[in-house]
Amino acid sequence: MIGQRVFYNGSIIDAEGRYLVSDKQTTPDGPRYTLTTYAGKVALRNVRGESITPVPDGPKHQVLAAQARAQVVQGEFWRQFPPGTWLPYIHERYDRLHRDIDDLIRRNRPVEAEYTLLNAECFVGCISYAVMSARIAALVVAGDDESWL
């Protein structure tokens, strides 16, 4: 288990996230682990095995046609909701959707980018809620993907 990527979901709520297992200790009440950030800094010590879940190995998710999909969503949003029909911050969110998707992909968060695109596509009616739900349920954070879902 040492060197494996894990997700910590224990009693320290502020520490929830992804870590690497750097050390394992055997104690009378079971194994305890030391978790480090991906940069190698020790983050948590004496973590119970029940508080961590292994991140599956495998290929990262690939967001297919991200820019084309974002452009379709933006066009449909502007067609349905011309400027001034919604609050400005909602229009700004859709105006910068293509940049946000690129930013998520650059920051190694492709599953989060796919999730964002699926929600936007559903909102403007490109896909149904049932299709969106099924595709989101099929998303898997694997390997070194840094997405938060």
Secondary structure as UniProt FT lines:
FT   TURN            2..3
FT   STRAND          5..8
FT   HELIX           13..15
FT   STRAND          17..27
FT   TURN            28..29
FT   STRAND          30..36
FT   TURN            38..39
FT   STRAND          42..48
FT   HELIX           49..51
FT   STRAND          52..54
FT   TURN            64..65
FT   HELIX           66..80
FT   TURN            83..84
FT   HELIX           88..95
FT   HELIX           97..106
FT   TURN            107..108
FT   HELIX           110..124
FT   HELIX           129..137
FT   TURN            143..144
//
